[in-house]
């Protein structure tokens, strides 16, 4: 979803990005689930592994791994946006400081670890904390939607506001990580019980559908009771709870199809999502050299060309990552042969 979504959005001609087209509307709706799924599954997996480790506090190896991973993601996120060629030619700006998905997930992982260290002694409290923080992240989104912060370092404001072009700010996107963590606590506590899988699938799909079709009405009812304008603003632009509903339905469907999806290629791709993200960013957006497929095809392809290109793009990115070891050996052999000829 990420690979084809980014490719089509970048290359499809503007004239075809028309909300009067049912095909485009469907594509755009499903593409909109990519980031919520990315964040929620990250929170679910990390918190589940965190709880599964028996050691407590800083003795838990997942704490150190998580902190390292979080810092790594933040670092890679900035690195992919550094315009090295521009710097070499003397052109400098601060756009590389904008926050994208990697920095937001990295910071969210660090926040999850801090929450775990503070509340770990009581698993029920940990579960409640994730749920409350997820809900608050969604409900306070209107405050940060058009927020402008002055006299603060851009490096910090970019995590909070979109005023400088940040794509993913910590609120509301941490909310999806927190809800993923909440689901993880439920799985960890109950997965050993009989009929858990059937109950979990039913609950995920049911709650997901309720959020998709009733969350706006529930927010409006809550506004009538509280008269809080913040609740009304959430209801008028209720994309977060609806997207959370989409996430839960997808979780439920994939959990139901678990046995059919245990193919080794799927597992390998799943373990290399960061490498695939980096590869696609370099190829599509031209990280480091400042020239990528976006500069070749930007807004020039018709739907058929964009579709074929997206399929090829997905295949190439996955193939490169899955064969990275072989490619390194090939480059190493070529370098060795070239060096021996020169000598």
C-alpha positions as CSV (number, residue, x, y, z in Angstrom):
1,X,0.0,0.0,0.0
2,X,2.8,2.4,0.8
3,X,4.8,1.7,-2.3
4,X,2.0,1.8,-4.8
5,X,0.3,4.7,-3.0
6,X,3.4,6.9,-3.1
7,X,4.2,6.0,-6.7
8,X,0.7,6.7,-8.0
9,X,0.2,9.8,-6.0
10,X,3.5,11.2,-7.3
11,X,3.2,10.1,-11.0
12,X,-0.5,10.2,-11.8
13,X,-1.4,13.3,-13.9
14,X,-3.4,15.9,-11.9
15,X,-6.3,15.7,-14.3
16,X,-7.0,12.1,-13.2
17,X,-7.0,13.0,-9.5
18,X,-10.7,13.7,-9.7
19,X,-13.2,13.0,-6.9
20,X,-15.8,12.5,-9.6
21,X,-14.1,9.3,-10.5
22,X,-15.3,6.3,-8.4
23,X,-12.1,4.4,-9.0
24,X,-9.9,7.3,-7.8
25,X,-12.2,7.8,-4.7
26,X,-11.8,4.1,-3.8
27,X,-8.1,4.2,-4.3
28,X,-7.7,7.3,-2.3
29,X,-9.7,5.9,0.6
30,X,-7.7,2.7,0.8
31,X,-4.5,4.6,0.4
32,X,-5.5,6.7,3.4
33,X,-5.4,3.6,5.6
34,X,-1.6,3.1,5.0
35,X,-0.2,5.4,7.6
36,X,-2.8,4.5,10.3
37,X,-2.0,0.8,9.7
38,X,1.8,1.5,9.7
39,X,1.6,3.3,13.1
40,X,-0.9,0.9,14.8
41,X,0.9,-2.3,13.8
42,X,4.2,-0.8,15.0
43,X,2.6,-0.1,18.4
44,X,1.0,-3.5,18.6
45,X,4.0,-5.5,17.7
46,X,6.5,-3.5,19.9
47,X,4.3,-3.4,23.0
48,X,3.5,-7.1,22.6
49,X,7.2,-8.0,22.4
50,X,7.9,-5.6,25.3
51,X,5.4,-7.4,27.5
52,X,6.5,-10.9,26.3
53,X,10.0,-10.3,27.6
54,X,10.0,-11.4,31.3
55,X,12.6,-9.0,32.5
56,X,11.4,-5.8,34.2
57,X,12.4,-2.1,33.8
58,X,15.8,-1.5,32.2
59,X,16.7,-5.2,32.4
60,X,14.1,-5.8,29.7
61,X,16.2,-6.2,26.5
62,X,13.3,-4.8,24.5
63,X,13.7,-1.5,26.3
64,X,17.3,-1.0,25.1
65,X,16.4,-2.3,21.6
66,X,13.4,0.0,21.4
67,X,15.4,3.1,22.4
68,X,18.0,2.2,19.9
69,X,15.4,1.6,17.2
70,X,13.6,4.8,18.0
71,X,16.8,6.9,17.6
72,X,17.7,4.9,14.5
73,X,14.4,5.7,12.9
74,X,14.7,9.4,13.7
75,X,18.2,9.5,12.3
76,X,17.3,7.7,9.1
77,X,14.2,10.0,8.7
78,X,16.4,13.1,8.7
79,X,19.2,11.5,6.6
80,X,16.7,10.6,3.8
81,X,15.8,14.3,3.4
82,X,19.2,15.8,3.5
83,X,19.9,17.5,0.1
84,X,23.6,16.6,-0.1
85,X,24.1,17.9,-3.6
86,X,22.4,21.2,-2.6
87,X,24.7,21.5,0.4
88,X,27.8,20.8,-1.8
89,X,26.7,23.7,-4.2
90,X,26.2,26.0,-1.2
91,X,22.4,25.9,-1.1
92,X,21.0,25.5,2.4
93,X,17.5,25.5,3.8
94,X,15.7,23.9,6.7
95,X,13.2,21.8,4.8
96,X,15.1,18.6,5.7
97,X,14.0,19.2,9.3
98,X,10.3,18.5,8.5
99,X,8.9,15.4,10.2
100,X,7.9,12.3,8.2
101,X,6.7,8.9,9.3
102,X,10.0,7.5,10.4
103,X,10.8,10.3,12.9
104,X,7.2,10.2,14.2
105,X,7.3,6.4,14.7
106,X,10.8,6.7,16.3
107,X,9.7,9.3,18.8
108,X,6.5,7.3,19.5
109,X,8.5,4.2,20.3
110,X,10.6,6.2,22.8
111,X,7.4,7.6,24.4
112,X,5.9,4.1,24.6
113,X,9.0,2.9,26.4
114,X,8.8,5.8,28.9
115,X,5.1,5.0,29.5
116,X,6.0,1.3,30.0
117,X,8.7,2.1,32.5
118,X,6.4,4.3,34.5
119,X,3.3,2.0,34.5
120,X,4.7,-1.5,34.0
121,X,4.0,-2.7,37.6
122,X,0.3,-2.7,36.9
123,X,-0.7,-4.2,33.5
124,X,-4.3,-3.0,33.8
125,X,-3.1,0.5,34.3
126,X,-0.7,0.2,31.3
127,X,-3.6,-0.9,29.2
128,X,-5.8,2.0,30.4
129,X,-3.0,4.5,29.9
130,X,-2.5,3.5,26.3
131,X,-6.3,3.7,25.7
132,X,-6.6,7.1,27.3
133,X,-3.6,8.6,25.6
134,X,-4.8,7.3,22.2
135,X,-8.2,8.9,22.8
136,X,-6.8,12.2,23.9
137,X,-4.4,12.3,20.9
138,X,-7.4,12.0,18.6
139,X,-9.7,14.4,20.6
140,X,-7.1,17.2,20.8
141,X,-6.2,17.0,17.1
142,X,-8.2,20.2,16.3
143,X,-5.9,22.2,18.7
144,X,-2.8,21.3,16.7
145,X,-4.5,21.2,13.2
146,X,-3.6,24.9,12.4
147,X,-1.4,25.7,15.3
148,X,1.4,28.1,14.8
149,X,4.3,28.4,17.2
150,X,6.7,31.3,17.2
151,X,10.1,31.8,18.9
152,X,10.8,28.1,19.2
153,X,13.5,26.1,17.4
154,X,12.1,24.7,14.2
155,X,13.6,21.3,15.1
156,X,11.1,21.1,17.9
157,X,8.1,22.8,16.4
158,X,8.1,20.4,13.5
159,X,7.1,17.5,15.8
160,X,4.1,19.5,17.0
161,X,2.8,21.6,14.1
162,X,2.6,21.4,10.3
163,X,3.4,25.1,9.9
164,X,6.8,24.3,8.3
165,X,5.6,21.4,6.1
166,X,5.8,18.4,8.5
167,X,3.7,15.5,7.3
168,X,3.3,13.5,10.5
169,X,3.2,15.3,13.9
170,X,3.2,13.5,17.2
171,X,-0.4,14.5,17.8
172,X,-2.5,12.8,16.5
173,X,-0.3,10.1,15.0
174,X,1.0,8.8,18.3
175,X,-2.7,8.0,19.0
176,X,-2.5,5.1,16.5
177,X,0.6,3.8,18.2
178,X,-1.1,4.0,21.6
179,X,-4.2,2.2,20.4
180,X,-1.9,-0.5,18.9
181,X,-0.2,-0.8,22.3
182,X,-3.7,-1.1,23.9
183,X,-4.6,-3.9,21.6
184,X,-1.2,-5.6,22.4
185,X,-2.0,-5.6,26.2
186,X,-5.3,-7.3,25.5
187,X,-3.7,-9.9,23.3
188,X,-0.9,-10.6,25.8
189,X,-3.4,-11.0,28.7
190,X,-5.9,-13.2,26.9
191,X,-4.2,-15.0,24.0
192,X,-3.8,-18.2,26.0
193,X,-7.6,-18.5,26.6
194,X,-9.7,-20.9,24.7
195,X,-11.6,-19.5,21.7
196,X,-9.6,-16.2,22.0
197,X,-8.9,-16.0,18.3
198,X,-12.6,-16.3,17.4
199,X,-13.6,-13.7,20.0
200,X,-10.7,-11.3,19.0
201,X,-11.6,-11.4,15.3
202,X,-15.3,-10.8,16.1
203,X,-14.5,-7.9,18.4
204,X,-11.9,-6.3,16.1
205,X,-14.3,-6.3,13.1
206,X,-17.4,-5.3,15.2
207,X,-15.7,-2.4,17.0
208,X,-14.0,-1.4,13.8
209,X,-17.4,-1.2,11.9
210,X,-18.9,0.7,14.8
211,X,-16.1,3.3,14.7
212,X,-16.4,3.6,10.9
213,X,-20.2,4.1,10.8
214,X,-21.2,5.5,14.2
215,X,-18.2,7.3,15.7
216,X,-19.3,10.7,14.2
217,X,-22.8,10.4,15.6
218,X,-21.3,9.4,19.0
219,X,-19.0,12.5,19.0
220,X,-22.0,14.7,18.1
221,X,-24.0,13.2,21.0
222,X,-21.0,13.8,23.3
223,X,-20.8,17.4,22.1
224,X,-24.5,17.9,23.0
225,X,-23.8,16.6,26.5
226,X,-20.6,18.5,27.1
227,X,-21.0,21.6,24.8
228,X,-17.2,21.3,24.3
229,X,-16.4,22.9,21.0
230,X,-13.3,20.7,20.7
231,X,-15.6,17.6,20.5
232,X,-17.7,19.3,17.8
233,X,-14.6,20.1,15.8
234,X,-13.6,16.4,16.0
235,X,-17.0,15.3,14.9
236,X,-17.0,17.7,11.9
237,X,-13.7,16.3,10.7
238,X,-13.8,12.8,12.1
239,X,-11.1,11.0,10.1
240,X,-9.1,9.7,13.0
241,X,-11.7,7.4,14.7
242,X,-13.0,6.3,11.3
243,X,-9.5,5.4,10.2
244,X,-9.0,3.6,13.5
245,X,-12.1,1.6,12.6
246,X,-10.5,0.7,9.3
247,X,-7.4,-0.4,11.1
248,X,-9.4,-2.7,13.4
249,X,-11.3,-4.3,10.5
250,X,-8.0,-4.9,8.6
251,X,-6.5,-6.4,11.8
252,X,-9.5,-8.7,12.2
253,X,-9.4,-9.9,8.6
254,X,-5.7,-10.5,8.6
255,X,-5.9,-12.3,11.9
256,X,-8.7,-14.5,10.4
257,X,-6.4,-15.3,7.4
258,X,-3.3,-15.8,9.5
259,X,-2.8,-19.4,8.4
260,X,-3.1,-18.5,4.7
261,X,-0.6,-15.7,5.0
262,X,2.3,-17.6,6.5
263,X,4.3,-17.7,3.3
264,X,8.0,-17.3,3.8
265,X,8.3,-14.5,1.2
266,X,5.6,-12.5,3.1
267,X,7.5,-13.1,6.4
268,X,10.8,-11.9,4.8
269,X,9.2,-8.8,3.4
270,X,7.5,-8.1,6.8
271,X,10.9,-8.3,8.5
272,X,12.4,-5.8,6.0
273,X,9.9,-3.0,5.9
274,X,12.4,-0.4,7.0
275,X,14.8,-1.3,4.3
276,X,12.0,-1.3,1.7
277,X,10.9,2.1,3.0
278,X,14.5,3.5,2.6
279,X,14.9,1.9,-0.9
280,X,11.6,3.3,-2.2
281,X,12.3,6.8,-0.8
282,X,15.7,6.9,-2.5
283,X,14.3,5.6,-5.9
284,X,11.1,7.6,-5.9
285,X,12.1,10.9,-4.2
286,X,15.8,10.9,-5.1
287,X,17.3,11.1,-1.6
288,X,21.0,12.0,-1.4
289,X,21.3,12.9,-5.1
290,X,18.1,15.0,-5.4
291,X,16.8,13.2,-8.5
292,X,14.3,10.3,-8.6
293,X,11.4,8.9,-10.4
294,X,9.3,11.9,-9.3
295,X,11.4,14.1,-11.4
296,X,10.9,11.9,-14.4
297,X,7.2,11.0,-14.2
298,X,5.8,13.7,-11.9
299,X,2.1,14.2,-12.8
300,X,2.6,12.9,-16.3
301,X,1.2,9.3,-16.3
302,X,-2.3,8.2,-17.2
303,X,-4.1,5.7,-14.9
304,X,-2.9,2.6,-16.9
305,X,0.7,3.8,-17.0
306,X,0.6,4.6,-13.3
307,X,-0.9,1.2,-12.5
308,X,1.7,-0.7,-14.4
309,X,4.5,1.5,-13.0
310,X,3.2,0.9,-9.5
311,X,3.3,-2.8,-9.9
312,X,6.9,-2.7,-11.3
313,X,7.9,-0.2,-8.5
314,X,6.6,-2.6,-5.8
315,X,8.4,-5.5,-7.4
316,X,11.7,-3.7,-7.9
317,X,11.8,-2.3,-4.3
318,X,11.0,-5.7,-2.8
319,X,13.4,-7.5,-5.1
320,X,16.3,-5.1,-4.3
321,X,15.8,-5.6,-0.5
322,X,15.3,-9.3,-0.7
323,X,18.5,-9.7,-2.8
324,X,20.6,-7.1,-1.0
325,X,23.1,-9.7,0.1
326,X,23.7,-10.9,-3.4
327,X,23.9,-7.3,-4.7
328,X,26.6,-6.5,-2.1
329,X,28.6,-9.5,-3.1
330,X,28.2,-8.7,-6.8
331,X,29.4,-5.1,-6.3
332,X,32.3,-6.4,-4.1
333,X,33.4,-8.8,-6.8
334,X,33.2,-6.2,-9.5
335,X,35.2,-3.8,-7.4
336,X,37.8,-6.5,-6.7
337,X,38.1,-7.3,-10.4
338,X,38.3,-3.7,-11.4
339,X,41.0,-3.0,-8.8
340,X,43.1,-6.0,-10.0
341,X,42.9,-4.9,-13.6
342,X,44.0,-1.4,-12.6
343,X,47.0,-2.8,-10.7
